[in-house]
């Protein structure tokens, strides 16, 4: 396939460049905006380099070598690596801020709303859930049980 300049677009994008739906999202926007677009579609996507290393947060090129990145669908499960209990002013209840190691190996910081913070332990299995809040979707975690 060639673009207007006559160059081969597949060769320019590389073998791990996004294909299909991922390609249209990525080309129109930067990686952070593409990630948010996937969340709006209800998909938790992560990037992967040519060696199979999973990357988060989204980037333009692979760290260390600058190679191309592709998008993969995350399982959405992981383990709590660290947690902090936030105590906002009343009447808001305390809530847990968690650093989760996803099964793909990357870490993601988020909250666990609606869960008693005292019941959460480091090492607990959790599952990601995408929340649409106004214009910006985000990921929260809930117990995997």
C-alpha positions in Angstrom: 0.0 0.0 0.0 1.4 3.4 -0.9 0.5 6.9 0.5 0.3 10.1 -1.5 4.0 10.5 -1.6 4.4 7.1 -3.2 6.2 5.5 -0.2 5.2 2.1 1.2 3.1 2.9 4.3 3.4 -0.7 5.6 7.2 -0.6 5.4 7.2 2.8 7.1 5.0 1.7 10.0 6.9 -1.6 10.5 5.7 -5.1 11.2 4.3 -4.3 14.7 2.5 -1.2 13.8 -1.2 -1.0 14.8 -3.5 -2.7 12.3 -7.3 -2.2 11.6 -9.2 -0.3 14.3 -6.0 0.3 16.3 -4.3 1.9 13.3 -7.0 4.4 12.7 -7.1 5.4 16.3 -3.3 5.7 16.6 -2.8 7.6 13.3 -5.4 10.2 14.1 -4.0 10.9 17.6 -1.0 10.5 19.9 -0.7 7.4 22.1 -2.3 8.9 25.2 -5.4 10.1 23.2 -5.5 6.7 21.4 -5.5 4.9 24.8 -8.4 7.1 26.0 -10.2 6.3 22.8 -9.8 2.6 23.5 -11.2 3.2 27.0 -14.2 4.9 25.5 -14.8 1.8 23.4 -14.6 -0.3 26.6 -11.2 -1.8 25.8 -8.2 -1.8 28.1 -5.3 -1.7 25.7 -1.5 -1.7 26.4 1.4 -1.3 24.1 4.0 -3.9 23.3 7.4 -3.7 21.6 9.0 -6.0 19.1 10.6 -8.1 21.9 7.2 -8.7 23.5 7.8 -6.3 26.4 4.5 -4.6 27.5 4.7 -0.8 28.0 2.6 1.5 30.1 1.9 4.4 30.1 1.4 4.8 26.4 4.3 6.2 24.4 5.3 7.2 20.9 8.2 4.8 20.7 9.6 1.9 22.8 11.8 3.0 25.7 15.5 2.1 25.4 15.6 1.5 21.7 12.9 3.7 20.1 11.3 0.9 18.1 7.7 0.7 17.0 4.9 -0.3 19.4 1.7 -2.2 18.8 -1.5 -2.4 20.9 -2.6 -5.5 22.7 -5.8 -6.1 24.7 -5.0 -6.5 28.4 -6.6 -9.2 30.5 -7.6 -6.6 33.0 -6.5 -8.6 36.0 -3.6 -8.3 38.4 -2.4 -8.1 42.0 -2.2 -5.2 44.4 1.5 -4.2 44.7 0.9 -1.3 47.1 -1.9 0.6 48.7 -2.7 3.8 50.5 -5.9 4.7 52.3 -7.0 8.3 51.5 -9.0 10.0 54.3 -10.9 12.9 52.7 -12.9 15.4 54.7 -16.3 14.2 55.9 -18.8 13.3 54.6 -16.7 11.4 52.1 -15.7 8.0 53.2 -12.0 6.7 53.1 -11.0 5.0 49.9 -8.1 3.0 48.7 -5.5 4.1 46.2 -3.9 1.1 44.7 -0.8 0.4 42.6 -1.6 -2.8 40.7 0.8 -5.0 38.8 -1.3 -6.2 35.8 -0.8 -9.8 34.7 1.0 -8.4 31.6 3.7 -7.0 34.0 3.1 -3.3 34.0 1.9 -1.3 37.0 -1.2 1.0 37.0 -2.2 3.4 39.7 -5.9 3.8 40.4 -8.7 3.6 43.1 -11.0 1.0 44.5 -14.2 2.9 45.1 -17.0 1.2 47.0 -14.7 -1.3 48.7 -13.9 -1.1 52.4 -10.2 0.0 52.4 -9.6 -2.1 55.6 -10.6 -5.3 53.7 -7.9 -4.7 51.0 -4.5 -6.4 51.3 -1.3 -6.2 49.3 -1.2 -9.3 47.0 -5.0 -9.4 46.6 -6.2 -10.2 43.1 -8.2 -7.5 41.4 -10.0 -6.8 38.1 -10.0 -3.6 36.1 -13.3 -1.9 35.2 -13.6 1.1 32.8 -15.7 4.0 34.1 -16.9 6.8 31.8 -16.8 10.0 33.8 -18.0 13.0 31.8 -15.6 13.2 28.8 -12.7 11.3 30.3 -12.9 7.5 30.8 -10.7 6.0 33.5 -9.8 2.6 35.0 -10.8 1.5 38.5 -10.2 -1.8 40.3 -12.4 -4.1 42.2 -11.8 -7.4 44.0 -11.4 -10.3 41.5 -13.4 -12.7 43.7 
